[in-house]
Amino acid sequence: MKHEEEIVKNIKSGFIDGLIVTIVGLIGFGIVKKCIDHYKRKNYGKTKTLLSSLGFKNVIPTLNDYELSIASQLIDPSAIDVTFADIAGLDNIIESIKTEIILPLLTYPIMRQKFRHFQPPKGVLLHGPPGCGKTMIAKATAKEAGARFINLAIPTLTDKWYGESQKYALAVFTLAQKLQPCIIFVDEIDTFLRSRRITDHEVTAMMKAQFMILWDGLNSKKDECGVVVLGATNRPHDVDEAILRRMPSRFEIPKPDRRQRQQILNLLLAGESLQDDVDVEKLAESTNGFSASDLKELCRSALSAPICQRASEILELASATDKTKLSRFLADLRNVNHGDFQAVLARIDERSDLKGHDHSCSRSE
């Protein structure tokens, strides 16, 4: 009898302990959820202001919390500070993008009256090495097309409470359709929609499947063809084949060749104070293997050389109350010369040698 009472006592004790843990867990979940909801509501005010400024005041009452959360990642086309004029060396690709994407986005409501199948592609993939301008092209495309630009952050879809991911995936597309013409930009799409594996988490697999189903639903109705999913990746071979089939328009953005590097350098150095010995053609020849962002960093470092050489004097003048001396001092600084660029290239070669890498910037093509 004592033995049975002891068993019952242990069961009750274990049940109570488990109940306490459950209650504490629920309270903790509630507190965290309440904090997150408070943060969301605070951000919704900014989102609604942006939507109103874009002319979507009447749409706001139709948006649910998930759509408002996605809308916080919306970028006003007028706030995008890059156009195709800021991108050098990719003329052929830009012309293709204008024809295949921008023209349909600008004209599809009228064109569809006569050309029933005229519409932008549901998916576009920009792929190539890092730093070659994929994100710039995506933003410039939205700017030129006057399209709303949702810069989709992947954690929005993956780092949510259980069961929420599918609701956020749905909100991406329903919001885009309400704001069309709209571009849904997914940077590093390979990390989000990579080739499916047996090891994929069940929630992730379900969210990917729903994302593709919703994607397939685009352009199924006459008034739903102004939405484009635009992805960018450095590793196109890691993207799921099912995703690639949904991205019929694909553009490789390679590292620039010598002619393209010269065009990029000319654009970056336009209007700068340069000495006559700066030879852009030679710089283009000596930067084989550089990406567009590498060239931008080269120019930034070289153009800073006259300032860095007189940094202590500039700091002293900058700390003074009277800034007129500083203005005169800066006006008298020397112009940038070719040696400044060579010095930066030498430092890059030195860093590459220290890391044991064979950087190709010092070799001509």
DOPA-113018 format. One record per residue (C-alpha): residue number from 1; x, y, z. Coordinates in nm, 3 decimals, always signed. Example, Ala and Ser with C-alpha at 12.3 -4.5 7.8 and 13.67 -1.06 7.14 Angstrom:
REM residues 2
<site num="1" u="+1.230" v="-0.450" w="+0.780"/>
<site num="2" u="+1.367" v="-0.106" w="+0.714"/>
***
This chain:
REM residues 365
<site num="1" u="+0.000" v="+0.000" w="+0.000"/>
<site num="2" u="+0.285" v="+0.234" w="+0.088"/>
<site num="3" u="+0.453" v="+0.149" w="-0.239"/>
<site num="4" u="+0.137" v="+0.246" w="-0.436"/>
<site num="5" u="+0.102" v="+0.573" w="-0.243"/>
<site num="6" u="+0.464" v="+0.656" w="-0.324"/>
<site num="7" u="+0.400" v="+0.597" w="-0.695"/>
<site num="8" u="+0.091" v="+0.821" w="-0.692"/>
<site num="9" u="+0.288" v="+1.088" w="-0.504"/>
<site num="10" u="+0.567" v="+1.084" w="-0.762"/>
<site num="11" u="+0.319" v="+1.102" w="-1.051"/>
<site num="12" u="+0.144" v="+1.401" w="-0.894"/>
<site num="13" u="+0.478" v="+1.568" w="-0.825"/>
<site num="14" u="+0.594" v="+1.515" w="-1.184"/>
<site num="15" u="+0.263" v="+1.640" w="-1.320"/>
<site num="16" u="+0.280" v="+1.954" w="-1.107"/>
<site num="17" u="+0.641" v="+2.020" w="-1.207"/>
<site num="18" u="+0.550" v="+1.976" w="-1.573"/>
<site num="19" u="+0.248" v="+2.201" w="-1.535"/>
<site num="20" u="+0.463" v="+2.473" w="-1.376"/>
<site num="21" u="+0.716" v="+2.454" w="-1.660"/>
<site num="22" u="+0.434" v="+2.474" w="-1.916"/>
<site num="23" u="+0.274" v="+2.775" w="-1.745"/>
<site num="24" u="+0.608" v="+2.957" w="-1.715"/>
<site num="25" u="+0.678" v="+2.881" w="-2.081"/>
<site num="26" u="+0.341" v="+3.019" w="-2.189"/>
<site num="27" u="+0.390" v="+3.332" w="-1.980"/>
<site num="28" u="+0.736" v="+3.382" w="-2.133"/>
<site num="29" u="+0.598" v="+3.327" w="-2.484"/>
<site num="30" u="+0.321" v="+3.577" w="-2.413"/>
<site num="31" u="+0.565" v="+3.841" w="-2.292"/>
<site num="32" u="+0.793" v="+3.799" w="-2.594"/>
<site num="33" u="+0.497" v="+3.796" w="-2.835"/>
<site num="34" u="+0.358" v="+4.113" w="-2.671"/>
<site num="35" u="+0.693" v="+4.292" w="-2.715"/>
<site num="36" u="+0.710" v="+4.189" w="-3.080"/>
<site num="37" u="+0.353" v="+4.298" w="-3.145"/>
<site num="38" u="+0.428" v="+4.637" w="-2.981"/>
<site num="39" u="+0.733" v="+4.680" w="-3.208"/>
<site num="40" u="+0.523" v="+4.587" w="-3.513"/>
<site num="41" u="+0.252" v="+4.841" w="-3.431"/>
<site num="42" u="+0.517" v="+5.109" w="-3.389"/>
<site num="43" u="+0.655" v="+5.033" w="-3.736"/>
<site num="44" u="+0.310" v="+5.014" w="-3.896"/>
<site num="45" u="+0.271" v="+5.392" w="-3.857"/>
<site num="46" u="+0.577" v="+5.457" w="-4.073"/>
<site num="47" u="+0.462" v="+5.198" w="-4.325"/>
<site num="48" u="+0.117" v="+5.354" w="-4.357"/>
<site num="49" u="+0.274" v="+5.698" w="-4.406"/>
<site num="50" u="+0.491" v="+5.560" w="-4.688"/>
<site num="51" u="+0.196" v="+5.387" w="-4.854"/>
<site num="52" u="-0.008" v="+5.708" w="-4.835"/>
<site num="53" u="+0.274" v="+5.906" w="-4.998"/>
<site num="54" u="+0.280" v="+5.651" w="-5.281"/>
<site num="55" u="-0.091" v="+5.700" w="-5.344"/>
<site num="56" u="-0.216" v="+5.384" w="-5.173"/>
<site num="57" u="-0.417" v="+5.542" w="-4.893"/>
<site num="58" u="-0.728" v="+5.350" w="-5.001"/>
<site num="59" u="-0.535" v="+5.021" w="-4.995"/>
<site num="60" u="-0.422" v="+5.056" w="-4.633"/>
<site num="61" u="-0.755" v="+4.945" w="-4.474"/>
<site num="62" u="-0.742" v="+4.623" w="-4.682"/>
<site num="63" u="-0.399" v="+4.519" w="-4.551"/>
<site num="64" u="-0.367" v="+4.266" w="-4.273"/>
<site num="65" u="-0.084" v="+4.259" w="-4.017"/>
<site num="66" u="+0.127" v="+4.025" w="-4.232"/>
<site num="67" u="+0.100" v="+4.250" w="-4.536"/>
<site num="68" u="+0.184" v="+4.556" w="-4.327"/>
<site num="69" u="+0.491" v="+4.377" w="-4.196"/>
<site num="70" u="+0.607" v="+4.298" w="-4.551"/>
<site num="71" u="+0.525" v="+4.656" w="-4.657"/>
<site num="72" u="+0.785" v="+4.780" w="-4.408"/>
<site num="73" u="+1.043" v="+4.648" w="-4.659"/>
<site num="74" u="+0.895" v="+4.855" w="-4.939"/>
<site num="75" u="+1.123" v="+5.110" w="-5.107"/>
<site num="76" u="+0.976" v="+5.418" w="-5.270"/>
<site num="77" u="+1.098" v="+5.430" w="-5.635"/>
<site num="78" u="+1.166" v="+5.803" w="-5.598"/>
<site num="79" u="+1.399" v="+5.723" w="-5.306"/>
<site num="80" u="+1.611" v="+5.487" w="-5.514"/>
<site num="81" u="+1.926" v="+5.683" w="-5.595"/>
<site num="82" u="+2.056" v="+5.468" w="-5.881"/>
<site num="83" u="+1.962" v="+5.462" w="-6.249"/>
<site num="84" u="+2.102" v="+5.284" w="-6.551"/>
<site num="85" u="+2.310" v="+5.596" w="-6.619"/>
<site num="86" u="+2.507" v="+5.510" w="-6.303"/>
<site num="87" u="+2.598" v="+5.165" w="-6.436"/>
<site num="88" u="+2.881" v="+5.138" w="-6.687"/>
<site num="89" u="+2.998" v="+4.850" w="-6.905"/>
<site num="90" u="+2.670" v="+4.655" w="-6.913"/>
<site num="91" u="+2.494" v="+4.822" w="-7.206"/>
<site num="92" u="+2.379" v="+4.500" w="-7.374"/>
<site num="93" u="+2.233" v="+4.358" w="-7.053"/>
<site num="94" u="+2.059" v="+4.686" w="-6.970"/>
<site num="95" u="+1.900" v="+4.700" w="-7.316"/>
<site num="96" u="+1.770" v="+4.344" w="-7.274"/>
<site num="97" u="+1.627" v="+4.430" w="-6.931"/>
<site num="98" u="+1.455" v="+4.736" w="-7.075"/>
<site num="99" u="+1.294" v="+4.525" w="-7.348"/>
<site num="100" u="+1.204" v="+4.215" w="-7.145"/>
<site num="101" u="+1.107" v="+4.367" w="-6.811"/>
<site num="102" u="+1.064" v="+4.744" w="-6.807"/>
<site num="103" u="+0.864" v="+4.776" w="-7.131"/>
<site num="104" u="+0.604" v="+4.517" w="-7.021"/>
<site num="105" u="+0.580" v="+4.667" w="-6.670"/>
<site num="106" u="+0.517" v="+5.013" w="-6.813"/>
<site num="107" u="+0.270" v="+4.913" w="-7.083"/>
<site num="108" u="+0.107" v="+4.581" w="-6.996"/>
<site num="109" u="-0.243" v="+4.720" w="-6.911"/>
<site num="110" u="-0.273" v="+4.877" w="-7.257"/>
<site num="111" u="-0.076" v="+4.616" w="-7.450"/>
<site num="112" u="-0.287" v="+4.331" w="-7.313"/>
<site num="113" u="-0.592" v="+4.477" w="-7.484"/>
<site num="114" u="-0.447" v="+4.375" w="-7.820"/>
<site num="115" u="-0.163" v="+4.136" w="-7.732"/>
<site num="116" u="-0.316" v="+3.893" w="-7.486"/>
<site num="117" u="+0.011" v="+3.721" w="-7.393"/>
<site num="118" u="+0.216" v="+4.037" w="-7.354"/>
<site num="119" u="+0.332" v="+4.059" w="-6.994"/>
<site num="120" u="+0.655" v="+4.076" w="-6.793"/>
<site num="121" u="+0.821" v="+3.747" w="-6.698"/>
<site num="122" u="+0.715" v="+3.608" w="-6.361"/>
<site num="123" u="+1.077" v="+3.559" w="-6.263"/>
<site num="124" u="+1.414" v="+3.713" w="-6.345"/>
<site num="125" u="+1.754" v="+3.591" w="-6.226"/>
<site num="126" u="+2.067" v="+3.805" w="-6.207"/>
<site num="127" u="+2.373" v="+3.590" w="-6.147"/>
<site num="128" u="+2.747" v="+3.642" w="-6.143"/>
<site num="129" u="+3.045" v="+3.702" w="-5.911"/>
<site num="130" u="+3.011" v="+3.927" w="-5.604"/>
<site num="131" u="+3.047" v="+4.301" w="-5.649"/>
<site num="132" u="+2.951" v="+4.314" w="-6.017"/>
<site num="133" u="+2.636" v="+4.527" w="-5.978"/>
<site num="134" u="+2.346" v="+4.282" w="-5.946"/>
<site num="135" u="+2.174" v="+4.476" w="-5.666"/>
<site num="136" u="+2.234" v="+4.807" w="-5.844"/>
<site num="137" u="+2.073" v="+4.667" w="-6.160"/>
<site num="138" u="+1.773" v="+4.544" w="-5.960"/>
<site num="139" u="+1.716" v="+4.886" w="-5.802"/>
<site num="140" u="+1.774" v="+5.071" w="-6.129"/>
<site num="141" u="+1.519" v="+4.843" w="-6.298"/>
<site num="142" u="+1.255" v="+4.936" w="-6.038"/>
<site num="143" u="+1.349" v="+5.303" w="-6.069"/>
<site num="144" u="+1.325" v="+5.308" w="-6.450"/>
<site num="145" u="+0.998" v="+5.113" w="-6.448"/>
<site num="146" u="+0.844" v="+5.325" w="-6.171"/>
<site num="147" u="+0.767" v="+5.000" w="-5.992"/>
<site num="148" u="+0.729" v="+4.952" w="-5.621"/>
<site num="149" u="+1.031" v="+4.763" w="-5.486"/>
<site num="150" u="+0.996" v="+4.510" w="-5.204"/>
<site num="151" u="+1.348" v="+4.434" w="-5.081"/>
<site num="152" u="+1.248" v="+4.105" w="-4.924"/>
<site num="153" u="+1.450" v="+4.010" w="-4.617"/>
<site num="154" u="+1.456" v="+3.631" w="-4.596"/>
<site num="155" u="+1.440" v="+3.621" w="-4.211"/>
<site num="156" u="+1.094" v="+3.776" w="-4.247"/>
<site num="157" u="+0.976" v="+3.443" w="-4.385"/>
<site num="158" u="+1.193" v="+3.202" w="-4.189"/>
<site num="159" u="+1.246" v="+3.342" w="-3.839"/>
<site num="160" u="+0.884" v="+3.345" w="-3.723"/>
<site num="161" u="+0.669" v="+3.146" w="-3.484"/>
<site num="162" u="+0.560" v="+2.803" w="-3.600"/>
<site num="163" u="+0.289" v="+2.828" w="-3.867"/>
<site num="164" u="+0.360" v="+3.195" w="-3.938"/>
<site num="165" u="+0.600" v="+3.147" w="-4.231"/>
<site num="166" u="+0.327" v="+3.046" w="-4.475"/>
<site num="167" u="+0.119" v="+3.349" w="-4.380"/>
<site num="168" u="+0.411" v="+3.582" w="-4.448"/>
<site num="169" u="+0.481" v="+3.408" w="-4.780"/>
<site num="170" u="+0.119" v="+3.465" w="-4.881"/>
<site num="171" u="+0.142" v="+3.829" w="-4.771"/>
<site num="172" u="+0.440" v="+3.890" w="-5.002"/>
<site num="173" u="+0.233" v="+3.812" w="-5.310"/>
<site num="174" u="-0.101" v="+3.958" w="-5.203"/>
<site num="175" u="+0.073" v="+4.286" w="-5.113"/>
<site num="176" u="+0.268" v="+4.294" w="-5.440"/>
<site num="177" u="-0.052" v="+4.244" w="-5.638"/>
<site num="178" u="-0.219" v="+4.533" w="-5.453"/>
<site num="179" u="+0.079" v="+4.760" w="-5.523"/>
<site num="180" u="+0.158" v="+4.655" w="-5.881"/>
<site num="181" u="+0.358" v="+4.722" w="-6.083"/>
<site num="182" u="+0.585" v="+4.573" w="-5.820"/>
<site num="183" u="+0.922" v="+4.398" w="-5.808"/>
<site num="184" u="+0.987" v="+4.146" w="-5.531"/>
<site num="185" u="+1.364" v="+4.144" w="-5.493"/>
<site num="186" u="+1.528" v="+3.841" w="-5.327"/>
<site num="187" u="+1.901" v="+3.890" w="-5.282"/>
<site num="188" u="+2.112" v="+3.576" w="-5.239"/>
<site num="189" u="+1.814" v="+3.372" w="-5.351"/>
<site num="190" u="+2.025" v="+3.055" w="-5.333"/>
<site num="191" u="+2.026" v="+3.073" w="-4.952"/>
<site num="192" u="+1.646" v="+3.085" w="-4.947"/>
<site num="193" u="+1.542" v="+2.870" w="-5.243"/>
<site num="194" u="+1.840" v="+2.639" w="-5.276"/>
<site num="195" u="+1.809" v="+2.286" w="-5.408"/>
<site num="196" u="+1.578" v="+2.094" w="-5.180"/>
<site num="197" u="+1.737" v="+1.835" w="-4.954"/>
<site num="198" u="+1.615" v="+1.556" w="-4.732"/>
<site num="199" u="+1.766" v="+1.745" w="-4.437"/>
<site num="200" u="+1.546" v="+2.053" w="-4.494"/>
<site num="201" u="+1.331" v="+2.138" w="-4.192"/>
<site num="202" u="+0.963" v="+2.056" w="-4.239"/>
<site num="203" u="+0.856" v="+2.420" w="-4.185"/>
<site num="204" u="+1.114" v="+2.544" w="-4.437"/>
<site num="205" u="+1.007" v="+2.286" w="-4.694"/>
<site num="206" u="+0.639" v="+2.380" w="-4.651"/>
<site num="207" u="+0.716" v="+2.751" w="-4.683"/>
<site num="208" u="+0.921" v="+2.696" w="-5.001"/>
<site num="209" u="+0.642" v="+2.487" w="-5.153"/>
<site num="210" u="+0.382" v="+2.753" w="-5.077"/>
<site num="211" u="+0.610" v="+3.028" w="-5.211"/>
<site num="212" u="+0.630" v="+2.843" w="-5.544"/>
<site num="213" u="+0.254" v="+2.780" w="-5.556"/>
<site num="214" u="+0.184" v="+3.149" w="-5.496"/>
<site num="215" u="+0.447" v="+3.240" w="-5.753"/>
<site num="216" u="+0.273" v="+3.018" w="-6.008"/>
<site num="217" u="-0.048" v="+3.207" w="-5.940"/>
<site num="218" u="+0.097" v="+3.532" w="-6.078"/>
<site num="219" u="-0.033" v="+3.642" w="-6.416"/>
<site num="220" u="-0.321" v="+3.393" w="-6.396"/>
<site num="221" u="-0.568" v="+3.681" w="-6.412"/>
<site num="222" u="-0.577" v="+3.977" w="-6.644"/>
<site num="223" u="-0.529" v="+4.227" w="-6.362"/>
<site num="224" u="-0.245" v="+4.037" w="-6.193"/>
<site num="225" u="+0.046" v="+4.056" w="-6.433"/>
<site num="226" u="+0.241" v="+4.351" w="-6.297"/>
<site num="227" u="+0.445" v="+4.155" w="-6.043"/>
<site num="228" u="+0.799" v="+4.027" w="-6.104"/>
<site num="229" u="+1.012" v="+3.817" w="-5.869"/>
<site num="230" u="+1.372" v="+3.928" w="-5.924"/>
<site num="231" u="+1.644" v="+3.717" w="-5.766"/>
<site num="232" u="+2.019" v="+3.769" w="-5.742"/>
<site num="233" u="+2.282" v="+3.507" w="-5.664"/>
<site num="234" u="+2.653" v="+3.438" w="-5.680"/>
<site num="235" u="+2.582" v="+3.064" w="-5.703"/>
<site num="236" u="+2.315" v="+2.991" w="-5.966"/>
<site num="237" u="+2.389" v="+2.618" w="-5.956"/>
<site num="238" u="+2.272" v="+2.604" w="-5.594"/>
<site num="239" u="+1.926" v="+2.738" w="-5.683"/>
<site num="240" u="+1.650" v="+2.477" w="-5.696"/>
<site num="241" u="+1.570" v="+2.361" w="-6.049"/>
<site num="242" u="+1.202" v="+2.422" w="-5.982"/>
<site num="243" u="+1.286" v="+2.784" w="-5.904"/>
<site num="244" u="+1.497" v="+2.825" w="-6.217"/>
<site num="245" u="+1.203" v="+2.707" w="-6.428"/>
<site num="246" u="+1.004" v="+2.997" w="-6.284"/>
<site num="247" u="+1.276" v="+3.244" w="-6.388"/>
<site num="248" u="+1.279" v="+3.235" w="-6.769"/>
<site num="249" u="+1.473" v="+3.562" w="-6.797"/>
<site num="250" u="+1.829" v="+3.515" w="-6.676"/>
<site num="251" u="+2.116" v="+3.760" w="-6.703"/>
<site num="252" u="+2.476" v="+3.680" w="-6.624"/>
<site num="253" u="+2.657" v="+3.980" w="-6.475"/>
<site num="254" u="+3.026" v="+3.890" w="-6.523"/>
<site num="255" u="+3.337" v="+4.065" w="-6.403"/>
<site num="256" u="+3.410" v="+4.351" w="-6.643"/>
<site num="257" u="+3.664" v="+4.315" w="-6.923"/>
<site num="258" u="+3.923" v="+4.584" w="-6.999"/>
<site num="259" u="+3.686" v="+4.797" w="-7.207"/>
<site num="260" u="+3.414" v="+4.774" w="-6.943"/>
<site num="261" u="+3.660" v="+4.856" w="-6.664"/>
<site num="262" u="+3.763" v="+5.169" w="-6.852"/>
<site num="263" u="+3.398" v="+5.272" w="-6.884"/>
<site num="264" u="+3.342" v="+5.214" w="-6.512"/>
<site num="265" u="+3.654" v="+5.410" w="-6.416"/>
<site num="266" u="+3.553" v="+5.699" w="-6.642"/>
<site num="267" u="+3.214" v="+5.710" w="-6.471"/>
<site num="268" u="+3.361" v="+5.688" w="-6.119"/>
<site num="269" u="+3.623" v="+5.958" w="-6.184"/>
<site num="270" u="+3.399" v="+6.202" w="-6.370"/>
<site num="271" u="+3.420" v="+6.548" w="-6.209"/>
<site num="272" u="+3.707" v="+6.458" w="-5.975"/>
<site num="273" u="+4.018" v="+6.674" w="-5.937"/>
<site num="274" u="+4.282" v="+6.473" w="-6.123"/>
<site num="275" u="+4.628" v="+6.558" w="-6.245"/>
<site num="276" u="+4.703" v="+6.519" w="-6.615"/>
<site num="277" u="+4.913" v="+6.208" w="-6.559"/>
<site num="278" u="+4.614" v="+5.996" w="-6.453"/>
<site num="279" u="+4.579" v="+5.741" w="-6.733"/>
<site num="280" u="+4.243" v="+5.564" w="-6.710"/>
<site num="281" u="+4.331" v="+5.331" w="-6.996"/>
<site num="282" u="+4.642" v="+5.207" w="-6.812"/>
<site num="283" u="+4.440" v="+5.166" w="-6.493"/>
<site num="284" u="+4.190" v="+4.953" w="-6.682"/>
<site num="285" u="+4.474" v="+4.735" w="-6.814"/>
<site num="286" u="+4.628" v="+4.688" w="-6.468"/>
<site num="287" u="+4.305" v="+4.591" w="-6.291"/>
<site num="288" u="+4.233" v="+4.260" w="-6.460"/>
<site num="289" u="+4.005" v="+4.053" w="-6.237"/>
<site num="290" u="+3.855" v="+4.352" w="-6.056"/>
<site num="291" u="+3.480" v="+4.369" w="-6.006"/>
<site num="292" u="+3.287" v="+4.696" w="-6.028"/>
<site num="293" u="+3.292" v="+4.726" w="-5.648"/>
<site num="294" u="+3.669" v="+4.662" w="-5.647"/>
<site num="295" u="+3.713" v="+4.950" w="-5.892"/>
<site num="296" u="+3.494" v="+5.173" w="-5.677"/>
<site num="297" u="+3.708" v="+5.098" w="-5.371"/>
<site num="298" u="+4.026" v="+5.161" w="-5.573"/>
<site num="299" u="+3.898" v="+5.505" w="-5.673"/>
<site num="300" u="+3.779" v="+5.585" w="-5.320"/>
<site num="301" u="+4.119" v="+5.503" w="-5.171"/>
<site num="302" u="+4.317" v="+5.688" w="-5.438"/>
<site num="303" u="+4.096" v="+5.998" w="-5.422"/>
<site num="304" u="+4.146" v="+6.007" w="-5.044"/>
<site num="305" u="+4.528" v="+6.011" w="-5.073"/>
<site num="306" u="+4.577" v="+6.390" w="-5.071"/>
<site num="307" u="+4.357" v="+6.414" w="-4.759"/>
<site num="308" u="+4.523" v="+6.122" w="-4.577"/>
<site num="309" u="+4.871" v="+6.269" w="-4.637"/>
<site num="310" u="+4.769" v="+6.587" w="-4.453"/>
<site num="311" u="+4.535" v="+6.422" w="-4.203"/>
<site num="312" u="+4.696" v="+6.563" w="-3.884"/>
<site num="313" u="+4.678" v="+6.921" w="-4.014"/>
<site num="314" u="+4.319" v="+6.875" w="-4.130"/>
<site num="315" u="+4.217" v="+6.733" w="-3.790"/>
<site num="316" u="+4.372" v="+7.030" w="-3.612"/>
<site num="317" u="+4.190" v="+7.277" w="-3.836"/>
<site num="318" u="+3.864" v="+7.081" w="-3.809"/>
<site num="319" u="+3.867" v="+7.108" w="-3.429"/>
<site num="320" u="+3.896" v="+7.487" w="-3.444"/>
<site num="321" u="+3.585" v="+7.702" w="-3.408"/>
<site num="322" u="+3.662" v="+7.903" w="-3.721"/>
<site num="323" u="+3.624" v="+7.672" w="-4.021"/>
<site num="324" u="+3.736" v="+7.925" w="-4.284"/>
<site num="325" u="+4.099" v="+7.816" w="-4.250"/>
<site num="326" u="+3.996" v="+7.456" w="-4.307"/>
<site num="327" u="+3.805" v="+7.550" w="-4.623"/>
<site num="328" u="+4.107" v="+7.738" w="-4.760"/>
<site num="329" u="+4.339" v="+7.452" w="-4.667"/>
<site num="330" u="+4.124" v="+7.194" w="-4.846"/>
<site num="331" u="+4.096" v="+7.416" w="-5.153"/>
<site num="332" u="+4.478" v="+7.420" w="-5.180"/>
<site num="333" u="+4.523" v="+7.043" w="-5.153"/>
<site num="334" u="+4.696" v="+6.883" w="-5.450"/>
<site num="335" u="+4.501" v="+6.693" w="-5.712"/>
<site num="336" u="+4.507" v="+6.314" w="-5.731"/>
<site num="337" u="+4.783" v="+6.173" w="-5.949"/>
<site num="338" u="+4.849" v="+5.839" w="-6.117"/>
<site num="339" u="+5.091" v="+5.744" w="-5.838"/>
<site num="340" u="+4.804" v="+5.749" w="-5.588"/>
<site num="341" u="+4.630" v="+5.474" w="-5.785"/>
<site num="342" u="+4.954" v="+5.276" w="-5.820"/>
<site num="343" u="+5.011" v="+5.297" w="-5.445"/>
<site num="344" u="+4.664" v="+5.152" w="-5.377"/>
<site num="345" u="+4.721" v="+4.872" w="-5.628"/>
<site num="346" u="+5.055" v="+4.791" w="-5.461"/>
<site num="347" u="+4.883" v="+4.764" w="-5.121"/>
<site num="348" u="+4.621" v="+4.533" w="-5.269"/>
<site num="349" u="+4.895" v="+4.310" w="-5.415"/>
<site num="350" u="+5.075" v="+4.308" w="-5.080"/>
<site num="351" u="+4.760" v="+4.205" w="-4.891"/>
<site num="352" u="+4.693" v="+3.933" w="-5.147"/>
<site num="353" u="+5.048" v="+3.796" w="-5.108"/>
<site num="354" u="+5.015" v="+3.793" w="-4.728"/>
<site num="355" u="+4.697" v="+3.587" w="-4.757"/>
<site num="356" u="+4.861" v="+3.352" w="-5.003"/>
<site num="357" u="+4.625" v="+3.453" w="-5.283"/>
<site num="358" u="+4.718" v="+3.526" w="-5.639"/>
<site num="359" u="+4.535" v="+3.851" w="-5.709"/>
<site num="360" u="+4.526" v="+3.920" w="-6.080"/>
<site num="361" u="+4.504" v="+4.298" w="-6.059"/>
<site num="362" u="+4.869" v="+4.348" w="-6.152"/>
<site num="363" u="+4.849" v="+4.146" w="-6.471"/>
<site num="364" u="+4.720" v="+4.271" w="-6.802"/>
<site num="365" u="+4.473" v="+4.078" w="-7.011"/>
***
